């Protein structure tokens, strides 16, 4: 089963300073293919140039190009309307629910480092933490 990578996995794979970098890269390198989408790519850029990582935009874009240029990297267009989301309890769940719905519609799993997301009822069987499910 292939995966749509969420922002947390992209960040971990992209930046050596991330605590899970080595494990995330080992997991990613072992995948035959994986997917990113515009929203996960934009999230990667946004967080990379934030104070948390302090990358320049050019450095962040270069790392993103390296990740999306890997053998097996696939691009998944954001094609679902917002109306496909399940009933949500929090505004904080909107993006995550969209990523889950997008992955499900494409018959993918959503790879995330967010264990709380994996426990949401609407994410069951779709969102998985690849560093915990080995």
Residue pairs with C-beta under 8 A, 6 or more apart in sequence:
1 108
1 109
2 31
2 32
2 33
2 34
2 35
2 74
2 108
2 109
3 31
3 34
3 35
3 103
3 108
3 109
3 110
3 111
3 128
3 130
4 34
4 35
4 36
4 37
4 40
4 76
4 99
4 102
4 103
4 106
4 108
4 109
4 110
4 111
5 13
5 28
5 34
5 35
5 36
5 40
5 111
6 40
6 43
6 96
6 99
6 110
6 111
6 112
6 113
6 114
6 117
7 40
7 43
7 44
7 47
8 112
8 113
8 114
9 24
9 28
9 111
9 112
9 113
9 130
10 36
10 40
10 41
10 43
10 44
10 64
10 67
11 18
11 44
11 47
11 48
11 53
12 18
12 19
12 20
12 21
12 23
12 24
12 25
12 113
13 21
13 24
13 25
13 28
13 67
14 44
14 48
14 63
14 64
14 66
14 67
15 21
15 48
15 53
15 55
15 63
17 53
18 24
20 113
20 131
23 131
24 113
24 130
24 131
27 130
27 131
27 134
28 34
28 70
31 72
32 72
33 72
33 73
33 74
34 72
34 73
34 74
34 111
35 73
35 74
35 75
35 76
35 106
35 108
36 67
36 68
36 73
36 74
36 75
36 76
37 75
37 76
37 77
37 78
37 99
37 102
38 77
38 78
39 78
39 95
39 98
39 99
40 99
41 64
41 68
43 95
44 60
44 64
44 67
45 57
45 60
45 61
45 64
47 53
48 55
48 59
48 60
48 63
48 64
49 55
49 56
49 57
49 60
53 60
55 63
67 73
68 75
76 102
76 106
76 108
78 102
79 102
79 105
80 98
80 101
80 102
80 105
82 98
84 101
84 105
85 94
85 97
85 98
85 101
86 97
86 101
86 122
88 94
88 97
88 122
93 120
96 112
96 114
96 117
96 120
96 123
96 127
97 120
97 122
97 123
99 110
99 112
99 127
100 110
100 117
100 120
100 122
100 123
100 126
100 127
103 109
103 110
103 126
103 127
104 126
109 126
109 127
109 128
110 117
110 123
110 126
110 127
110 128
111 128
111 129
111 130
112 118
112 127
112 128
112 129
113 129
113 131
114 127
114 129
115 129
115 132
117 123
117 127
118 127
118 128
118 129
120 127
